[in-house]
Amino acid sequence: MFRKKTLIAVIAGLLIIAGSLLVAANAAVDQRGALSGEVVNVVALGTAVCEGDVLVQVKTLTGPVAAARATTDGVVAEVTVKVGDSIKVDDIVARIKTGK
């Protein structure tokens, strides 16, 4: 009887861990601006991106500059800014879904 209860507890624990990993794998990761300014270009919703890809550009005296880059590989699930918006450093500009 003790073995059966132990086996059930172990299986339940493994299922909880597997579920947690699955949820984490499909999480949307916030992408934050590193520069402030007027947005002149944004990535399109649904775009597949790789770490380092430009997500948002802002206007500067020398021309458009990347204000936010992807911090992970995935698909753009949400864009929270549009062309013409003013953003500040650390504003959330997009969310990337990292699940496969």
C-alpha positions, -999 to +999 in steps of 0.1 A: +000+000+000+028+024+009+045+018-025+013+026-044+008+059-025+045+068-031+042+060-068+011+081-071+027+110-053+058+108-076+037+107-107+016+136-095+048+156-088+062+149-123+029+160-139+030+193-120+066+199-130+059+190-167+029+214-167+049+242-152+076+238-178+050+237-206+034+270-193+069+286-190+078+275-225+048+292-240+051+324-220+051+358-236+083+378-228+080+415-223+103+435-246+113+469-232+127+501-249+163+510-243+160+545-258+133+572-256+119+591-285+093+592-312+085+558-327+092+557-365+091+520-372+076+489-354+078+452-361+046+436-374+024+414-352+031+377-359+066+382-372+091+355-363+121+371-346+155+360-334+174+374-304+188+408-314+163+416-342+151+452-341+115+455-328+111+493-326+130+523-340+129+559-327+138+592-345+171+607-336+191+636-351+211+611-372+182+591-383+162+561-371+179+541-343+169+508-327+151+515-294+142+479-287+157+446-298+143+411-293+158+395-261+147+360-272+137+340-303+100+336-309+069+352-325+057+388-319+024+382-300+017+418-291+029+453-301+021+479-275+033+510-295+026+525-329+044+549-352+041+584-338+040+573-302+065+587-277+083+560-256+105+562-226+134+539-215+120+507-200+085+510-216+071+477-227+070+480-265+061+444-275+057+408-262+073+378-278+058+343-275+087+319-270+068+285-273+074+262-302 
